[in-house]
Amino acid sequence: MKFSRFLPAFAALALSALSASAMDVSTARGTVSVEGVPKTIAVYDAAAIDTLNRLGIHPAGVPDKLYVPELEAAKGNATAVGTLFEPDLEALSALAPDLVIVGSRSAAKAEVTARVAPTLDMTIDGDNLFADAKARLAIYGDLFGKAEEAKAAAEELDAKLAAAKAAVAGKGKALIVMTNGPKVSAYGPGSRFGWVHGVLGLPPAMEDIQSATHGEAVSFEFIREANPDWLLVLDRAVAVASSEQAAKVTLDNELVAGTTAWKKGQIVYLPAAEFYIADGGVQSLGRVLAAITDGFSAAK
């Protein structure tokens, strides 16, 4: 019975230890407190899966299709808990995760998955994508006890950025375009892919492109008028494994052929799924930067 007088103090100590294990996580919807180290996680965002994979963290639940070949191969024995857009609540509930991560295409379902388990919206995009990708990397490192691995990954990414910046320096202006079969959209500073211009110091061929999510629909006349020194091309059909007309076919016409980029062979076809689906994942981001470095380094 003498021990009973210590119970209040013991309970307070236990509560203090529990609180100390909580981590405040910065998300796209504000700060969220996460208790302890998550053990069973479900992730609906390709960029998050990409970064977690770099840290050696393998979600128990993932979308049925990730599109990025390296991520598809890394799924292992993970359970399919829906798609990149839509959670399968029955499968998610059966998995019983202690944390769910959504982002980008699945962000709108955060309130739905939160009924099953605490949910983090880790969406990243636009001009701040590179900085946000590194911030997410650091958060995951702290949250899952992988701080050293996160630091090493950040250093690798910084080295790839430095190489890309050196490669594009003084090489002229660029226009980012996305083909979707026969259709073409352009992206500039402030757009979804504006980070390319921002972090690389790569001058845009056109300043006043609308910054819509899917870019500004443009004509081949627009591309000819912009006359970029470089064309950075995203083939959406390749990214989503569609049978639509390939970018190389779409852009092979007299108007585009009149640009400096086409005449000099200064066209960089970006890793499609990495740039479009897993944009912001540190491994995918590294491959995009490497493609830009290789493309610009080959310029005569």
Secondary structure, DSSP 8 states (H G I E B T S, - for coil): -GGGGGHHHHHHHHHHHHHHTEEEEEETTEEEEEES---SEEE--HHHHHHHHHTT---SEE-S---SHHHHHH-TT-EE-B-SS-B-HHHHHHH--SEEEE-GGGGGGHHHHTTTS-EEE----GGGHHHHHHHHHHHHHHHTT-HHHHHHHHHHHHHHHHHHHHHHTTS--EEEEEEETTEEEEE-TTSTTTHHHHHHT--BS-S-----TT-EE--HHHHHHH--SEEEEEEHHHHTT--S--HHHHT-SHHHHTSHHHHTT-EEE--HHHHHTSTT-HHHHHHHHHHHHHHHHT--
